[in-house]
Amino acid sequence: MKSKAIRLKSVKEYYFSQKLREVAGLMKSGRDVINMGVGSPDLKPHPHVTNALSSAMKHPRANMYQSYQGLPELREAIVNFYKKFYKVTLDPNTEVLPLMGSKEGIMHLSMAYLNPGDQVLIPNPGYPTYASVTRLLEAETILYPLKLENNWQPDFNTLEALDTSKIKIMWLNYPHMPTGTDANEKIFDRLIKWAKKSEILLVNDNPYSFVLTKKPKSILSRPGAQQVAVELNSLSKSFNMAGWRVGMLSGKAEVLKEVLKVKSNIDSGMFFGIQQGAIAALKTKSNWFKELNLIYQKRKVLMMKLVNNIGASVDIESVGLFLWAKLPQGAPCAEEFIDEILYKKNIFITPGTVFGTQGEGYVRFSLCVSEATIKEAIKRMES
Ligand SMILES: Cc1ncc(COP(=O)(O)O)c(C=O)c1O
């Protein structure tokens, strides 16, 4: 065998891919580990979504290759969804592109825009894929710190001071994972103005806008956004469809056209049944989100008890699928802290450092576990 690609030196195996193997090993050895680490919704999709998938199997085109741009009905459903919930108008032919999960969109967009040596602004803490994809493409990551004292929002003095000549993309992710900070429209407006001046493509990664928020927000609803910004969105968390792999990229037609050049050379369309399920999901009435959030809210209240038990603290206003818990003074580093809980209490939580250096001193709890399981975790922590 000849040697592997040099670019692989810039990344490690994804944290969860590695750690969940260890957790699986512990479980195989007989330990009953409670997984509060990952944001994979345990609740079911709406029955009309699964019914749409089952009925689709009888369709004569069900097993055939599908369009690279997704079914026209799916693009239409995305347009209606953006209109209804975000008050954003999009053209179904040029301004929406269905994806197999938003994670793949991070790679496609980056492949469409980045050359080796280009720079990319990435939140710290933030979803690890922005940085690893940037490195895989031999571009340079410029981490912008998000800090508690700035309510986990970008600091404009830092942005203004940057040499932006080589920066092509700025990743945003509001509502923010892992901190649970909601989107702030005034900050979106400032970012849009700054990105326009600096000729930077803003990409808001928006999978959490329905989870525990008062109102879903999209950067595309802000004035001028459609000239400089695009948005990734996903059915994974909003519709309990993480394993179905359905996401979308919306906004500026010119950007989507370039992304399609990459994507259409990589995959051969999304399975027909999944597209039919996604169409049904996107048509779900808004009550769906209210009912889901009632469940998540109850879990959050219980989970806060667990957080208090370990001496950590959280912001009760936080949104999204996770609690971002600040460890008490004198606690060991986040990775040591979670390993101790994993090995002594059989509970897996995520160390904040997975999301960057600004995550030191924090751990992340997922709300994708039942109330009964949270109660069991509380009991374990008290024993
Ligand atoms: C911030 C963020 N972006 C993107 C994703 C990927 O979501 P999808 O399932 O749509 O690929 C996740 C998943 O956890 C996430 O937390």
The ligand as a MOL file (V3000), in Angstrom:
LIG
                    3D

  0  0  0     0  0            999 V3000
M  V30 BEGIN CTAB
M  V30 COUNTS 16 16 0 0 0
M  V30 BEGIN ATOM
M  V30 1 C -24.6310 22.5420 14.7990 0
M  V30 2 C -24.9150 21.3350 14.0040 0
M  V30 3 N -24.8830 21.4140 12.6720 0
M  V30 4 C -25.1370 20.3560 11.8950 0
M  V30 5 C -25.4350 19.1310 12.4460 0
M  V30 6 C -25.6780 17.9710 11.5180 0
M  V30 7 O -27.0050 17.7000 11.3750 0
M  V30 8 P -27.5630 16.7290 10.2440 0
M  V30 9 O -28.1440 15.5700 10.9630 0
M  V30 10 O -28.5720 17.5370 9.5030 0
M  V30 11 O -26.4310 16.3590 9.3580 0
M  V30 12 C -25.4760 18.9810 13.8140 0
M  V30 13 C -25.7420 17.6610 14.3980 0
M  V30 14 O -25.6180 17.3650 15.5420 0
M  V30 15 C -25.2210 20.1170 14.6330 0
M  V30 16 O -25.2410 20.0510 15.9490 0
M  V30 END ATOM
M  V30 BEGIN BOND
M  V30 1 1 1 2
M  V30 2 1 2 3
M  V30 3 2 2 15
M  V30 4 2 3 4
M  V30 5 1 4 5
M  V30 6 1 5 6
M  V30 7 2 5 12
M  V30 8 1 6 7
M  V30 9 1 7 8
M  V30 10 2 8 9
M  V30 11 1 8 10
M  V30 12 1 8 11
M  V30 13 1 12 13
M  V30 14 1 12 15
M  V30 15 2 13 14
M  V30 16 1 15 16
M  V30 END BOND
M  V30 END CTAB
M  END
